[in-house]
Each structure stands twice: as structure tokens, then as C-alpha cells.
């Protein structure tokens, strides 16, 4: 592939600066306003222009993309800065700290529910009986059994 012409280079620059509006990029690059829509669409189809745009997007996106480690460090910094206590008011920016902790936990996978097991134990069995008298006898038997007598 060859090099971009001056107008093509101006188109690429304008396209990147205006968030991908090909018509406006064509106008900004010096093409006629009457033909800007067609020229803009045609320029995006030209391999040399398309590859130049992709190349520039890769370079610029690298500047804005944080690694996971950098994000975690930044969240830690937010937590440290915002969790300042005031003697009278308490924590000055608690919502920011809570939001940073939540985001930190999401990134670390610490947001999964904690599994707990509930064990139900029958501390004192309730006797069943047909009458009050039989209930008293059953209750006494259960009580003696619990005492290991």
C-alpha cells in the first residue's frame, strides 16, 4: 500500500477527532460539503484509510485502557482518600468508599454469595400424646432421656 494523500491524512485525523463522523471528517478535511457524505463513505472503504484509522485507534485506545492491576490500585487510592474520618462528622465520603469497595470486590470476584449451611438441631423433642396425662408421662420420659438417666 502507498501513503495517504494530504487530504486523506486530514480525513483520518478529523474522523478520529470527531468520534467517527465520516461526513463531517470529509468537510473538515477540505472536501466539498455537497459531496462530503459520498466522499466520507468512500474514504472509509479505501483499505489505506481504513487501516490508518484502525492503527491510530489501537494506539490511542492503549492510552486509555488501564490494566486490572492499575484499576485496582486506583480503587485502593479512592478508598484511602475518601475514608478520612472527621471527629464531628465521621467518615466524610462514605458513599464513595462503599462504591469503590463494591467495584474492587467485583473485579476480584469477591462478590459471590458466601455459602452457609444451616443445621437444625432438636434441642428438646416435643412429645406427642393423646391426653394430658400421657403427655406428662411422655414429657418426663424425654426429660430423663436428655439427662442420660
C-alpha positions, 0 to 999 in steps of 0.5 A: 500500500502507498501513503495517504494523500494530504487530504486523506491524512486530514480525513483520518485525523478529523474522523478520529477527532470527531468520534467517527463522523465520516461526513463531517471528517470529509468537510473538515478535511477540505472536501466539498460539503455537497459531496462530503457524505459520498466522499466520507463513505468512500474514504472509509472503504479505501483499505489505506484509510481504513487501516490508518484509522484502525492503527491510530485507534489501537494506539490511542485506545492503549492510552486509555485502557488501564490494566486490572492491576492499575484499576485496582490500585486506583480503587485502593487510592479512592478508598484511602482518600475518601475514608478520612474520618472527621471527629464531628462528622465521621467518615466524610465520603462514605458513599464513595468508599462503599462504591469503590469497595463494591467495584474492587470486590467485583473485579476480584470476584469477591462478590459471590454469595458466601455459602452457609449451611444451616443445621437444625438441631432438636434441642428438646423433642416435643412429645406427642400424646393423646391426653394430658396425662400421657403427655406428662408421662411422655414429657418426663420420659424425654426429660430423663432421656436428655439427662442420660438417666 
